[in-house]
Amino acid sequence: MTIINDPQANQQREDLYLALRRAEGRVLSDAALLQLPYPANSEAHVAEWRLRAKNFSRLLRYLSAGVAKKPSVLDLGCGNGWMSHQLYQNGFNVTAVDLNLWELQQAERVFGNHPSLQWMYADIFSEHFPARGFDWIILGASCQYFPDLEQLTGRLRALLGEAGEIHLFDSMFYPRAELTEAKRRSADYYKKLGFPEMEHHYFHHSKEQLQQLGYRNKEPHWFLKPKTLEWWYFKNPASAT
């Protein structure tokens, strides 16, 4: 694993996040992680994982038609690394980045290190983050942990290759008029679980802003409930059609 930033600087937030994940039943054993995205029926959230597996299959088909023989992928907010590993197994050159050292260590332990699968503890806004021209930058269920979508997009554009794309999926986006109510629901949820401070680390983004920044909606109804989790993508203007 490559460590770019000081883990101690983020320890308090990491501890909070992990405690929440445990309360939600989302911290998995090594054996359970190795099965993702096809967990045993006895695992928590198995119905959600069945849908996520279908979602990932769609994404994989799209990425597999990419521009490079061995496309380079930045999996940003990779968490326990299941998607990074799946991409690696399907022939991609993957840089898996997160600011959760515990999950990265588990990912490295379970999936190993390979020349085409590298784990990195890093803040992408750090001046020490290595500049690379990625073919794909993917944020799977992680966009909501970045407070400023415009700042994030600007940084990611700087890391894209000439024909690169950004993909945001398995996150919720809202009409601007519904943001206040969405924030209230999240605050209530975290308070009910006993982690009220988590609302300060979870951010809500509008569909209007995505459109203003140049994102397009590719799959509006990935999950069974309409207008819930969506797939948005951004093409580098140098290659957009």
Secondary structure, 3 states (H helix, E strand, C coil): CEECCCHHHHHHHHHHHHHHHHHHCCCCCHHHHHHCCCCCCCCCCHHHHHHHHHHHHHHHHHHCCCCCCCCEEEEECCCCCHHHHHHHHCCCEEEEEECCHHHHHHHHHHHCCECCEEEEECCCCCCCCCCCCEEEEEEECCHHHCCCHHHHHHHHHHHEEEEEEEEEEEEEEECHHHHHHHHHHHHHHHHHHCCHHHHHHCCCEEHHHHHHCCCEEEECCCCCCCCCEEEEEEECCCCCC
